[in-house]
Amino acid sequence: MAKKSKEIKETSGFALGKENYKLLAIGFAIIVLGFILMAGGGSDDPNVFSEDIFSFRRITLAPILLFIGFVFEIYAIMKKPKEEQ
């Protein structure tokens, strides 16, 4: 009976690959940008109502960016790292 050679994979100890961490950083930047776009719009005087809180940027654009960022994060975690040869 011939012995089968077993290749031992050396792992770096990280759960994900290098590319996955880059994608996670990009997704995190998208999420931070979404929160920055959502900020502001308040009035300096509490007795005066400001219509700025209902702008397109805060009501539509920022939540869409947040959603895209969170979906991108899920993709970055689920993506299989490429095997090095």
Gaussian input, Z-matrix of N, CA and C with variables (Angstrom, degrees):
# hf/3-21g

backbone

0 1
 N
 C     1     B1
 C     2     B2     1     A1
 N     3     B3     2     A2     1     D1
 C     4     B4     3     A3     2     D2
 C     5     B5     4     A4     3     D3
 N     6     B6     5     A5     4     D4
 C     7     B7     6     A6     5     D5
 C     8     B8     7     A7     6     D6
 N     9     B9     8     A8     7     D7
 C    10    B10     9     A9     8     D8
 C    11    B11    10    A10     9     D9
 N    12    B12    11    A11    10    D10
 C    13    B13    12    A12    11    D11
 C    14    B14    13    A13    12    D12
 N    15    B15    14    A14    13    D13
 C    16    B16    15    A15    14    D14
 C    17    B17    16    A16    15    D15
 N    18    B18    17    A17    16    D16
 C    19    B19    18    A18    17    D17
 C    20    B20    19    A19    18    D18
 N    21    B21    20    A20    19    D19
 C    22    B22    21    A21    20    D20
 C    23    B23    22    A22    21    D21
 N    24    B24    23    A23    22    D22
 C    25    B25    24    A24    23    D23
 C    26    B26    25    A25    24    D24
 N    27    B27    26    A26    25    D25
 C    28    B28    27    A27    26    D26
 C    29    B29    28    A28    27    D27
 N    30    B30    29    A29    28    D28
 C    31    B31    30    A30    29    D29
 C    32    B32    31    A31    30    D30
 N    33    B33    32    A32    31    D31
 C    34    B34    33    A33    32    D32
 C    35    B35    34    A34    33    D33
 N    36    B36    35    A35    34    D34
 C    37    B37    36    A36    35    D35
 C    38    B38    37    A37    36    D36
 N    39    B39    38    A38    37    D37
 C    40    B40    39    A39    38    D38
 C    41    B41    40    A40    39    D39
 N    42    B42    41    A41    40    D40
 C    43    B43    42    A42    41    D41
 C    44    B44    43    A43    42    D42
 N    45    B45    44    A44    43    D43
 C    46    B46    45    A45    44    D44
 C    47    B47    46    A46    45    D45
 N    48    B48    47    A47    46    D46
 C    49    B49    48    A48    47    D47
 C    50    B50    49    A49    48    D48
 N    51    B51    50    A50    49    D49
 C    52    B52    51    A51    50    D50
 C    53    B53    52    A52    51    D51
 N    54    B54    53    A53    52    D52
 C    55    B55    54    A54    53    D53
 C    56    B56    55    A55    54    D54
 N    57    B57    56    A56    55    D55
 C    58    B58    57    A57    56    D56
 C    59    B59    58    A58    57    D57
 N    60    B60    59    A59    58    D58
 C    61    B61    60    A60    59    D59
 C    62    B62    61    A61    60    D60
 N    63    B63    62    A62    61    D61
 C    64    B64    63    A63    62    D62
 C    65    B65    64    A64    63    D63
 N    66    B66    65    A65    64    D64
 C    67    B67    66    A66    65    D65
 C    68    B68    67    A67    66    D66
 N    69    B69    68    A68    67    D67
 C    70    B70    69    A69    68    D68
 C    71    B71    70    A70    69    D69
 N    72    B72    71    A71    70    D70
 C    73    B73    72    A72    71    D71
 C    74    B74    73    A73    72    D72
 N    75    B75    74    A74    73    D73
 C    76    B76    75    A75    74    D74
 C    77    B77    76    A76    75    D75
 N    78    B78    77    A77    76    D76
 C    79    B79    78    A78    77    D77
 C    80    B80    79    A79    78    D78
 N    81    B81    80    A80    79    D79
 C    82    B82    81    A81    80    D80
 C    83    B83    82    A82    81    D81
 N    84    B84    83    A83    82    D82
 C    85    B85    84    A84    83    D83
 C    86    B86    85    A85    84    D84
 N    87    B87    86    A86    85    D85
 C    88    B88    87    A87    86    D86
 C    89    B89    88    A88    87    D87
 N    90    B90    89    A89    88    D88
 C    91    B91    90    A90    89    D89
 C    92    B92    91    A91    90    D90
 N    93    B93    92    A92    91    D91
 C    94    B94    93    A93    92    D92
 C    95    B95    94    A94    93    D93
 N    96    B96    95    A95    94    D94
 C    97    B97    96    A96    95    D95
 C    98    B98    97    A97    96    D96
 N    99    B99    98    A98    97    D97
 C   100   B100    99    A99    98    D98
 C   101   B101   100   A100    99    D99
 N   102   B102   101   A101   100   D100
 C   103   B103   102   A102   101   D101
 C   104   B104   103   A103   102   D102
 N   105   B105   104   A104   103   D103
 C   106   B106   105   A105   104   D104
 C   107   B107   106   A106   105   D105
 N   108   B108   107   A107   106   D106
 C   109   B109   108   A108   107   D107
 C   110   B110   109   A109   108   D108
 N   111   B111   110   A110   109   D109
 C   112   B112   111   A111   110   D110
 C   113   B113   112   A112   111   D111
 N   114   B114   113   A113   112   D112
 C   115   B115   114   A114   113   D113
 C   116   B116   115   A115   114   D114
 N   117   B117   116   A116   115   D115
 C   118   B118   117   A117   116   D116
 C   119   B119   118   A118   117   D117
 N   120   B120   119   A119   118   D118
 C   121   B121   120   A120   119   D119
 C   122   B122   121   A121   120   D120
 N   123   B123   122   A122   121   D121
 C   124   B124   123   A123   122   D122
 C   125   B125   124   A124   123   D123
 N   126   B126   125   A125   124   D124
 C   127   B127   126   A126   125   D125
 C   128   B128   127   A127   126   D126
 N   129   B129   128   A128   127   D127
 C   130   B130   129   A129   128   D128
 C   131   B131   130   A130   129   D129
 N   132   B132   131   A131   130   D130
 C   133   B133   132   A132   131   D131
 C   134   B134   133   A133   132   D132
 N   135   B135   134   A134   133   D133
 C   136   B136   135   A135   134   D134
 C   137   B137   136   A136   135   D135
 N   138   B138   137   A137   136   D136
 C   139   B139   138   A138   137   D137
 C   140   B140   139   A139   138   D138
 N   141   B141   140   A140   139   D139
 C   142   B142   141   A141   140   D140
 C   143   B143   142   A142   141   D141
 N   144   B144   143   A143   142   D142
 C   145   B145   144   A144   143   D143
 C   146   B146   145   A145   144   D144
 N   147   B147   146   A146   145   D145
 C   148   B148   147   A147   146   D146
 C   149   B149   148   A148   147   D147
 N   150   B150   149   A149   148   D148
 C   151   B151   150   A150   149   D149
 C   152   B152   151   A151   150   D150
 N   153   B153   152   A152   151   D151
 C   154   B154   153   A153   152   D152
 C   155   B155   154   A154   153   D153
 N   156   B156   155   A155   154   D154
 C   157   B157   156   A156   155   D155
 C   158   B158   157   A157   156   D156
 N   159   B159   158   A158   157   D157
 C   160   B160   159   A159   158   D158
 C   161   B161   160   A160   159   D159
 N   162   B162   161   A161   160   D160
 C   163   B163   162   A162   161   D161
 C   164   B164   163   A163   162   D162
 N   165   B165   164   A164   163   D163
 C   166   B166   165   A165   164   D164
 C   167   B167   166   A166   165   D165
 N   168   B168   167   A167   166   D166
 C   169   B169   168   A168   167   D167
 C   170   B170   169   A169   168   D168
 N   171   B171   170   A170   169   D169
 C   172   B172   171   A171   170   D170
 C   173   B173   172   A172   171   D171
 N   174   B174   173   A173   172   D172
 C   175   B175   174   A174   173   D173
 C   176   B176   175   A175   174   D174
 N   177   B177   176   A176   175   D175
 C   178   B178   177   A177   176   D176
 C   179   B179   178   A178   177   D177
 N   180   B180   179   A179   178   D178
 C   181   B181   180   A180   179   D179
 C   182   B182   181   A181   180   D180
 N   183   B183   182   A182   181   D181
 C   184   B184   183   A183   182   D182
 C   185   B185   184   A184   183   D183
 N   186   B186   185   A185   184   D184
 C   187   B187   186   A186   185   D185
 C   188   B188   187   A187   186   D186
 N   189   B189   188   A188   187   D187
 C   190   B190   189   A189   188   D188
 C   191   B191   190   A190   189   D189
 N   192   B192   191   A191   190   D190
 C   193   B193   192   A192   191   D191
 C   194   B194   193   A193   192   D192
 N   195   B195   194   A194   193   D193
 C   196   B196   195   A195   194   D194
 C   197   B197   196   A196   195   D195
 N   198   B198   197   A197   196   D196
 C   199   B199   198   A198   197   D197
 C   200   B200   199   A199   198   D198
 N   201   B201   200   A200   199   D199
 C   202   B202   201   A201   200   D200
 C   203   B203   202   A202   201   D201
 N   204   B204   203   A203   202   D202
 C   205   B205   204   A204   203   D203
 C   206   B206   205   A205   204   D204
 N   207   B207   206   A206   205   D205
 C   208   B208   207   A207   206   D206
 C   209   B209   208   A208   207   D207
 N   210   B210   209   A209   208   D208
 C   211   B211   210   A210   209   D209
 C   212   B212   211   A211   210   D210
 N   213   B213   212   A212   211   D211
 C   214   B214   213   A213   212   D212
 C   215   B215   214   A214   213   D213
 N   216   B216   215   A215   214   D214
 C   217   B217   216   A216   215   D215
 C   218   B218   217   A217   216   D216
 N   219   B219   218   A218   217   D217
 C   220   B220   219   A219   218   D218
 C   221   B221   220   A220   219   D219
 N   222   B222   221   A221   220   D220
 C   223   B223   222   A222   221   D221
 C   224   B224   223   A223   222   D222
 N   225   B225   224   A224   223   D223
 C   226   B226   225   A225   224   D224
 C   227   B227   226   A226   225   D225
 N   228   B228   227   A227   226   D226
 C   229   B229   228   A228   227   D227
 C   230   B230   229   A229   228   D228
 N   231   B231   230   A230   229   D229
 C   232   B232   231   A231   230   D230
 C   233   B233   232   A232   231   D231
 N   234   B234   233   A233   232   D232
 C   235   B235   234   A234   233   D233
 C   236   B236   235   A235   234   D234
 N   237   B237   236   A236   235   D235
 C   238   B238   237   A237   236   D236
 C   239   B239   238   A238   237   D237
 N   240   B240   239   A239   238   D238
 C   241   B241   240   A240   239   D239
 C   242   B242   241   A241   240   D240
 N   243   B243   242   A242   241   D241
 C   244   B244   243   A243   242   D242
 C   245   B245   244   A244   243   D243
 N   246   B246   245   A245   244   D244
 C   247   B247   246   A246   245   D245
 C   248   B248   247   A247   246   D246
 N   249   B249   248   A248   247   D247
 C   250   B250   249   A249   248   D248
 C   251   B251   250   A250   249   D249
 N   252   B252   251   A251   250   D250
 C   253   B253   252   A252   251   D251
 C   254   B254   253   A253   252   D252

   B1=1.4371
   B2=1.5279
   B3=1.2912
   B4=1.4584
   B5=1.5190
   B6=1.3164
   B7=1.4692
   B8=1.5185
   B9=1.3111
   B10=1.4564
   B11=1.5171
   B12=1.3161
   B13=1.4600
   B14=1.5233
   B15=1.2741
   B16=1.4644
   B17=1.5144
   B18=1.3112
   B19=1.4580
   B20=1.5207
   B21=1.2879
   B22=1.4567
   B23=1.5205
   B24=1.3104
   B25=1.4623
   B26=1.5253
   B27=1.3026
   B28=1.4543
   B29=1.5154
   B30=1.2927
   B31=1.4561
   B32=1.5193
   B33=1.2922
   B34=1.4609
   B35=1.5241
   B36=1.3093
   B37=1.4562
   B38=1.5193
   B39=1.3215
   B40=1.4562
   B41=1.5253
   B42=1.3101
   B43=1.4585
   B44=1.5216
   B45=1.3123
   B46=1.4590
   B47=1.5256
   B48=1.3113
   B49=1.4609
   B50=1.5224
   B51=1.3317
   B52=1.4691
   B53=1.5308
   B54=1.3264
   B55=1.4649
   B56=1.5320
   B57=1.3320
   B58=1.4640
   B59=1.5270
   B60=1.3134
   B61=1.4650
   B62=1.5248
   B63=1.3316
   B64=1.4690
   B65=1.5268
   B66=1.3291
   B67=1.4597
   B68=1.5293
   B69=1.3304
   B70=1.4700
   B71=1.5260
   B72=1.3194
   B73=1.4666
   B74=1.5330
   B75=1.3302
   B76=1.4650
   B77=1.5252
   B78=1.3229
   B79=1.4586
   B80=1.5085
   B81=1.3238
   B82=1.4627
   B83=1.5235
   B84=1.3290
   B85=1.4714
   B86=1.5269
   B87=1.3361
   B88=1.4657
   B89=1.5266
   B90=1.3242
   B91=1.4684
   B92=1.5216
   B93=1.3184
   B94=1.4662
   B95=1.5253
   B96=1.3318
   B97=1.4656
   B98=1.5265
   B99=1.3200
   B100=1.4571
   B101=1.5181
   B102=1.3270
   B103=1.4658
   B104=1.5243
   B105=1.3214
   B106=1.4719
   B107=1.5292
   B108=1.3382
   B109=1.4614
   B110=1.5299
   B111=1.3264
   B112=1.4555
   B113=1.5322
   B114=1.3007
   B115=1.4612
   B116=1.5244
   B117=1.3150
   B118=1.4609
   B119=1.5060
   B120=1.3126
   B121=1.4524
   B122=1.5071
   B123=1.3003
   B124=1.4510
   B125=1.5198
   B126=1.3095
   B127=1.4568
   B128=1.5253
   B129=1.3226
   B130=1.4648
   B131=1.5294
   B132=1.3071
   B133=1.4638
   B134=1.5311
   B135=1.3395
   B136=1.4670
   B137=1.5324
   B138=1.3190
   B139=1.4617
   B140=1.5232
   B141=1.3353
   B142=1.4661
   B143=1.5212
   B144=1.3456
   B145=1.4596
   B146=1.5275
   B147=1.3167
   B148=1.4613
   B149=1.5325
   B150=1.3149
   B151=1.4690
   B152=1.5293
   B153=1.3297
   B154=1.4627
   B155=1.5266
   B156=1.3150
   B157=1.4638
   B158=1.5244
   B159=1.3193
   B160=1.4565
   B161=1.5270
   B162=1.3054
   B163=1.4695
   B164=1.5250
   B165=1.3191
   B166=1.4632
   B167=1.5260
   B168=1.3172
   B169=1.4627
   B170=1.5264
   B171=1.3365
   B172=1.4614
   B173=1.5206
   B174=1.3270
   B175=1.4603
   B176=1.5274
   B177=1.3168
   B178=1.4619
   B179=1.5228
   B180=1.3172
   B181=1.4622
   B182=1.5344
   B183=1.3158
   B184=1.4672
   B185=1.5301
   B186=1.3487
   B187=1.4725
   B188=1.5193
   B189=1.3303
   B190=1.4633
   B191=1.5286
   B192=1.3268
   B193=1.4713
   B194=1.5288
   B195=1.3159
   B196=1.4667
   B197=1.5207
   B198=1.3130
   B199=1.4570
   B200=1.5273
   B201=1.3315
   B202=1.4617
   B203=1.5346
   B204=1.3333
   B205=1.4609
   B206=1.5162
   B207=1.3333
   B208=1.4639
   B209=1.5295
   B210=1.3227
   B211=1.4711
   B212=1.5245
   B213=1.3279
   B214=1.4646
   B215=1.5287
   B216=1.3277
   B217=1.4721
   B218=1.5314
   B219=1.3192
   B220=1.4682
   B221=1.5250
   B222=1.3315
   B223=1.4653
   B224=1.5309
   B225=1.3187
   B226=1.4688
   B227=1.5262
   B228=1.3121
   B229=1.4641
   B230=1.5242
   B231=1.3240
   B232=1.4553
   B233=1.5345
   B234=1.3238
   B235=1.4638
   B236=1.5159
   B237=1.3320
   B238=1.4557
   B239=1.5206
   B240=1.3170
   B241=1.4705
   B242=1.5225
   B243=1.3228
   B244=1.4679
   B245=1.5250
   B246=1.3079
   B247=1.4613
   B248=1.5070
   B249=1.3194
   B250=1.4653
   B251=1.5149
   B252=1.3192
   B253=1.4582
   B254=1.5019
   A1=108.19
   A2=115.42
   A3=120.82
   A4=109.74
   A5=114.48
   A6=118.96
   A7=109.53
   A8=115.47
   A9=120.21
   A10=108.39
   A11=114.97
   A12=117.63
   A13=108.86
   A14=115.73
   A15=121.86
   A16=108.71
   A17=113.98
   A18=118.94
   A19=108.57
   A20=114.70
   A21=119.91
   A22=107.67
   A23=114.50
   A24=119.22
   A25=109.10
   A26=114.12
   A27=118.87
   A28=108.50
   A29=115.85
   A30=119.41
   A31=109.53
   A32=114.27
   A33=119.13
   A34=111.96
   A35=117.26
   A36=119.84
   A37=113.17
   A38=117.39
   A39=120.86
   A40=108.90
   A41=115.90
   A42=120.35
   A43=112.06
   A44=116.88
   A45=121.50
   A46=109.78
   A47=114.85
   A48=119.99
   A49=111.82
   A50=114.05
   A51=120.69
   A52=111.13
   A53=116.25
   A54=120.32
   A55=111.39
   A56=116.17
   A57=120.03
   A58=111.32
   A59=116.64
   A60=119.76
   A61=111.54
   A62=116.48
   A63=118.89
   A64=110.45
   A65=116.48
   A66=120.70
   A67=111.18
   A68=116.70
   A69=120.14
   A70=110.96
   A71=116.89
   A72=120.38
   A73=110.61
   A74=117.21
   A75=120.78
   A76=109.85
   A77=117.15
   A78=120.82
   A79=112.20
   A80=116.97
   A81=120.89
   A82=110.54
   A83=117.08
   A84=120.69
   A85=110.96
   A86=117.25
   A87=120.77
   A88=110.17
   A89=117.18
   A90=121.27
   A91=110.90
   A92=117.09
   A93=120.63
   A94=110.22
   A95=117.11
   A96=120.52
   A97=111.20
   A98=117.25
   A99=121.02
   A100=112.31
   A101=117.06
   A102=120.21
   A103=111.63
   A104=117.10
   A105=119.90
   A106=110.05
   A107=116.46
   A108=119.53
   A109=112.22
   A110=116.55
   A111=120.17
   A112=112.10
   A113=117.94
   A114=121.95
   A115=111.69
   A116=115.55
   A117=121.64
   A118=112.74
   A119=115.53
   A120=121.30
   A121=114.70
   A122=116.65
   A123=119.87
   A124=111.47
   A125=114.86
   A126=120.70
   A127=109.04
   A128=116.03
   A129=119.68
   A130=110.86
   A131=116.28
   A132=121.80
   A133=108.48
   A134=118.68
   A135=119.98
   A136=113.30
   A137=118.73
   A138=121.46
   A139=112.82
   A140=116.93
   A141=121.32
   A142=108.18
   A143=116.36
   A144=121.84
   A145=110.01
   A146=115.65
   A147=120.76
   A148=109.57
   A149=116.43
   A150=121.98
   A151=112.33
   A152=118.05
   A153=121.42
   A154=112.71
   A155=117.75
   A156=118.45
   A157=112.08
   A158=117.64
   A159=121.52
   A160=112.79
   A161=117.74
   A162=120.35
   A163=110.56
   A164=115.55
   A165=122.41
   A166=111.22
   A167=115.92
   A168=121.16
   A169=111.80
   A170=117.30
   A171=120.79
   A172=113.49
   A173=117.58
   A174=121.11
   A175=112.23
   A176=118.35
   A177=120.96
   A178=113.04
   A179=117.33
   A180=121.49
   A181=112.70
   A182=117.27
   A183=120.40
   A184=112.25
   A185=120.08
   A186=118.20
   A187=113.46
   A188=117.74
   A189=119.76
   A190=110.05
   A191=117.28
   A192=120.39
   A193=111.27
   A194=117.04
   A195=119.96
   A196=110.73
   A197=117.07
   A198=120.99
   A199=110.70
   A200=116.51
   A201=120.89
   A202=110.35
   A203=116.86
   A204=120.40
   A205=112.61
   A206=117.43
   A207=120.01
   A208=111.50
   A209=117.81
   A210=120.60
   A211=109.61
   A212=117.16
   A213=121.77
   A214=110.79
   A215=116.99
   A216=121.14
   A217=110.69
   A218=116.73
   A219=120.16
   A220=109.98
   A221=116.00
   A222=119.94
   A223=110.87
   A224=116.97
   A225=120.95
   A226=111.20
   A227=117.21
   A228=120.36
   A229=110.76
   A230=117.33
   A231=121.42
   A232=113.69
   A233=118.24
   A234=121.70
   A235=109.99
   A236=115.06
   A237=119.72
   A238=109.74
   A239=117.65
   A240=118.90
   A241=110.09
   A242=115.50
   A243=119.94
   A244=109.92
   A245=115.21
   A246=119.38
   A247=109.17
   A248=116.09
   A249=121.54
   A250=110.04
   A251=115.83
   A252=119.30
   A253=110.68
   D1=126.41
   D2=-179.00
   D3=-83.13
   D4=143.07
   D5=178.25
   D6=-80.69
   D7=136.46
   D8=177.06
   D9=-88.73
   D10=131.62
   D11=178.39
   D12=-80.23
   D13=131.38
   D14=179.66
   D15=-106.49
   D16=129.17
   D17=176.52
   D18=-89.66
   D19=128.12
   D20=178.23
   D21=-97.64
   D22=121.01
   D23=179.35
   D24=-83.38
   D25=127.77
   D26=175.76
   D27=-88.56
   D28=125.13
   D29=178.95
   D30=-108.20
   D31=151.88
   D32=-177.79
   D33=-83.94
   D34=-5.99
   D35=-179.85
   D36=94.21
   D37=-4.36
   D38=178.12
   D39=-93.10
   D40=148.66
   D41=-178.39
   D42=-74.07
   D43=-29.70
   D44=-176.83
   D45=-121.85
   D46=167.08
   D47=178.79
   D48=-83.02
   D49=174.21
   D50=-178.59
   D51=-62.26
   D52=-40.82
   D53=-179.80
   D54=-65.09
   D55=-36.55
   D56=178.89
   D57=-62.40
   D58=-40.78
   D59=-179.94
   D60=-68.56
   D61=-33.89
   D62=175.28
   D63=-64.81
   D64=-42.85
   D65=178.76
   D66=-65.19
   D67=-37.30
   D68=176.42
   D69=-62.61
   D70=-40.14
   D71=179.37
   D72=-65.92
   D73=-39.48
   D74=177.90
   D75=-64.44
   D76=-44.57
   D77=178.22
   D78=-62.03
   D79=-39.58
   D80=178.17
   D81=-64.44
   D82=-39.40
   D83=178.22
   D84=-64.48
   D85=-38.12
   D86=177.77
   D87=-64.50
   D88=-41.65
   D89=179.40
   D90=-64.86
   D91=-44.00
   D92=178.86
   D93=-62.36
   D94=-41.36
   D95=177.04
   D96=-61.19
   D97=-39.61
   D98=177.51
   D99=-61.94
   D100=-43.01
   D101=178.62
   D102=-68.65
   D103=-35.58
   D104=177.48
   D105=-64.89
   D106=-41.79
   D107=179.11
   D108=-66.90
   D109=-26.88
   D110=-179.09
   D111=-80.30
   D112=-19.38
   D113=-175.29
   D114=-73.68
   D115=159.01
   D116=174.81
   D117=90.81
   D118=-169.01
   D119=177.43
   D120=91.47
   D121=-0.09
   D122=179.95
   D123=-79.40
   D124=166.91
   D125=179.73
   D126=-101.92
   D127=144.32
   D128=177.35
   D129=-70.01
   D130=-34.17
   D131=-179.49
   D132=-101.54
   D133=121.10
   D134=-177.99
   D135=-67.24
   D136=-15.02
   D137=179.65
   D138=-88.16
   D139=-6.48
   D140=-177.90
   D141=-113.89
   D142=128.10
   D143=178.16
   D144=-84.12
   D145=135.29
   D146=-179.88
   D147=-110.38
   D148=127.47
   D149=178.57
   D150=-76.22
   D151=-6.64
   D152=-177.32
   D153=-63.90
   D154=-21.08
   D155=-179.12
   D156=-70.98
   D157=-15.46
   D158=-179.93
   D159=-102.70
   D160=25.04
   D161=-179.05
   D162=-74.16
   D163=158.92
   D164=178.68
   D165=-56.37
   D166=-39.41
   D167=-177.52
   D168=-60.61
   D169=-42.77
   D170=-176.00
   D171=-84.35
   D172=-32.51
   D173=-174.62
   D174=-89.07
   D175=-32.58
   D176=-173.29
   D177=-116.83
   D178=-55.50
   D179=-172.24
   D180=-65.06
   D181=-48.15
   D182=-176.94
   D183=-63.22
   D184=-47.06
   D185=177.70
   D186=-63.16
   D187=-34.60
   D188=177.27
   D189=-65.28
   D190=-42.46
   D191=177.43
   D192=-63.35
   D193=-39.98
   D194=177.88
   D195=-62.85
   D196=-45.03
   D197=179.36
   D198=-60.41
   D199=-46.36
   D200=178.71
   D201=-61.00
   D202=-41.31
   D203=179.28
   D204=-63.10
   D205=-42.37
   D206=-179.97
   D207=-69.67
   D208=-37.77
   D209=175.99
   D210=-65.55
   D211=-39.17
   D212=177.92
   D213=-63.22
   D214=-38.06
   D215=177.45
   D216=-63.51
   D217=-43.06
   D218=178.58
   D219=-62.17
   D220=-43.44
   D221=177.51
   D222=-60.87
   D223=-42.51
   D224=-178.24
   D225=-63.70
   D226=-34.63
   D227=179.45
   D228=-75.63
   D229=-39.91
   D230=-174.31
   D231=-80.83
   D232=-18.70
   D233=-177.40
   D234=-65.69
   D235=130.67
   D236=178.30
   D237=-74.43
   D238=132.51
   D239=176.45
   D240=-70.32
   D241=146.34
   D242=177.89
   D243=-69.80
   D244=141.02
   D245=179.90
   D246=-84.68
   D247=131.80
   D248=178.41
   D249=-86.18
   D250=140.99
   D251=179.80
   D252=-116.82

